[in-house]
Amino acid sequence: MYPMEKNIKLAVFDMAGTTIKDKNNVADAFQKAFIKHGFGKVSLEEAQEKMGYPKPIAIREIVAKHVNDQSMITDELVSEIHSDFVNNMIEFYRNAPGISYMDDAEEVFKELHAMGIKVGLDTGFSRDITDVILQRVGWKETPLIDITVCSDEVEKGRPHPDMIQVMMDKFKITDPKEVIKIGDTEVDINQGHNSGCLWSIGVTTGAFTKEELLKHNPTHIINSLKEILPLLKKLPRKESVKEKQ
């Protein structure tokens, strides 16, 4: 149990692999964008390793491993690969069958709201992809989600704390120990740590196994989103003035 001076006010969830089902679909679209631009040796595993990162940064890092002349990595090249990735993802999320949220996601969001905890989604996707996903699964206007923030809406994406800080500012939260972060990648875990969140939880429903996630020192490892609820219920709650009266 982790001691707590204040109640949790915000839970920040990743999207693909955490709250949205993903069977290597993102990595596959990423790999195809590289192949189209002549980087046929970029493996699915390489693409998978960069899940969670802002995609333009991931593109630069992957291309750097496949060229001898680093001057080839121009803004134009990165932009073209990213544009193809975005198009691949939008096409996929608009038209592919079986696009859905994790089976327990909405139940968990409802329980968190009942506990007085806001629900936020953050992602390495840009806003254009994110909105297509939210529309497809019926979350564009849902009251179950209080805020979404995308990597292209902040100066620095994950693992930097910028997206979580935007959410904290929105809800006037000044103490990061009133926030928990949940995600399926190492950048999610490190984002939680870098933000100073009380918990930075790794979930095994997406890109990485328990063993791979443990290397990044999550506070917890869970196998489903529902496992968050008993953890929260074990935390001692700070009494409000009204409760004391």
HUVEN-V237000 format. One record per pair of residues at least 12 apart in sequence whose ideal C-beta (glycine too) atoms are under 7 Angstrom apart, sorted by the first residue. I is the first residue (numbers start at 1). J is the second residue. If there is no record, write none. Layout:
i=I j=J
i=I j=J
This chain:
i=1 j=234
i=2 j=198
i=2 j=199
i=4 j=198
i=4 j=235
i=4 j=236
i=5 j=238
i=6 j=175
i=6 j=177
i=6 j=178
i=6 j=238
i=7 j=116
i=7 j=178
i=7 j=237
i=7 j=238
i=8 j=117
i=8 j=178
i=8 j=180
i=8 j=198
i=8 j=232
i=9 j=117
i=9 j=118
i=9 j=171
i=9 j=173
i=9 j=178
i=9 j=179
i=10 j=117
i=10 j=118
i=10 j=120
i=10 j=167
i=10 j=168
i=10 j=171
i=10 j=173
i=10 j=178
i=10 j=179
i=11 j=112
i=11 j=117
i=11 j=119
i=11 j=180
i=11 j=182
i=12 j=120
i=12 j=122
i=12 j=164
i=12 j=167
i=12 j=179
i=12 j=181
i=13 j=121
i=13 j=182
i=14 j=52
i=14 j=122
i=14 j=123
i=14 j=182
i=14 j=183
i=14 j=184
i=14 j=188
i=15 j=121
i=15 j=123
i=15 j=125
i=15 j=133
i=16 j=206
i=17 j=51
i=17 j=184
i=17 j=205
i=17 j=206
i=17 j=207
i=18 j=182
i=18 j=183
i=18 j=184
i=18 j=203
i=18 j=205
i=18 j=206
i=19 j=101
i=19 j=102
i=19 j=105
i=19 j=121
i=20 j=101
i=20 j=133
i=20 j=137
i=21 j=100
i=21 j=102
i=22 j=206
i=24 j=44
i=24 j=48
i=25 j=92
i=26 j=51
i=27 j=44
i=27 j=47
i=27 j=48
i=27 j=51
i=28 j=44
i=29 j=85
i=29 j=88
i=29 j=89
i=29 j=92
i=30 j=47
i=30 j=85
i=31 j=44
i=31 j=47
i=32 j=88
i=33 j=81
i=33 j=84
i=33 j=85
i=33 j=88
i=34 j=62
i=34 j=81
i=36 j=84
i=37 j=80
i=37 j=81
i=39 j=63
i=39 j=66
i=41 j=66
i=42 j=62
i=42 j=66
i=46 j=62
i=48 j=207
i=50 j=62
i=51 j=185
i=51 j=207
i=52 j=124
i=52 j=158
i=52 j=183
i=52 j=185
i=52 j=187
i=52 j=188
i=53 j=124
i=53 j=157
i=53 j=158
i=53 j=187
i=54 j=124
i=54 j=151
i=54 j=157
i=55 j=82
i=55 j=85
i=55 j=124
i=56 j=78
i=56 j=82
i=59 j=78
i=59 j=81
i=59 j=82
i=60 j=73
i=60 j=78
i=86 j=126
i=86 j=128
i=86 j=129
i=89 j=129
i=90 j=128
i=90 j=129
i=90 j=132
i=93 j=129
i=93 j=132
i=93 j=133
i=93 j=136
i=94 j=132
i=94 j=136
i=99 j=136
i=99 j=137
i=100 j=137
i=101 j=137
i=102 j=205
i=102 j=225
i=104 j=224
i=104 j=225
i=104 j=226
i=105 j=225
i=106 j=144
i=107 j=226
i=108 j=225
i=108 j=226
i=108 j=228
i=108 j=229
i=109 j=144
i=109 j=145
i=110 j=144
i=111 j=229
i=115 j=232
i=118 j=146
i=118 j=171
i=119 j=144
i=119 j=145
i=119 j=146
i=120 j=146
i=120 j=147
i=120 j=149
i=120 j=167
i=121 j=145
i=121 j=148
i=122 j=149
i=122 j=163
i=122 j=164
i=123 j=150
i=123 j=151
i=124 j=151
i=124 j=157
i=124 j=158
i=125 j=150
i=125 j=151
i=126 j=150
i=126 j=151
i=126 j=152
i=127 j=150
i=127 j=152
i=127 j=153
i=130 j=148
i=130 j=150
i=134 j=148
i=147 j=167
i=147 j=170
i=149 j=163
i=149 j=166
i=149 j=167
i=154 j=166
i=158 j=187
i=158 j=188
i=158 j=191
i=159 j=187
i=159 j=190
i=159 j=191
i=159 j=194
i=160 j=194
i=161 j=191
i=161 j=194
i=161 j=195
i=164 j=179
i=164 j=181
i=164 j=191
i=164 j=195
i=165 j=195
i=176 j=195
i=176 j=196
i=176 j=197
i=177 j=196
i=177 j=198
i=179 j=195
i=179 j=197
i=179 j=198
i=180 j=197
i=180 j=198
i=180 j=199
i=180 j=201
i=181 j=195
i=181 j=197
i=181 j=199
i=181 j=200
i=181 j=201
i=182 j=201
i=182 j=203
i=182 j=228
i=183 j=203
i=184 j=202
i=184 j=203
i=184 j=205
i=184 j=206
i=184 j=207
i=184 j=208
i=185 j=206
i=185 j=207
i=185 j=208
i=186 j=208
i=186 j=216
i=189 j=202
i=189 j=213
i=189 j=216
i=189 j=218
i=190 j=216
i=199 j=219
i=199 j=220
i=200 j=218
i=200 j=219
i=201 j=218
i=201 j=219
i=201 j=220
i=201 j=222
i=201 j=228
i=202 j=218
i=202 j=221
i=203 j=222
i=203 j=225
i=204 j=221
i=204 j=223
i=205 j=224
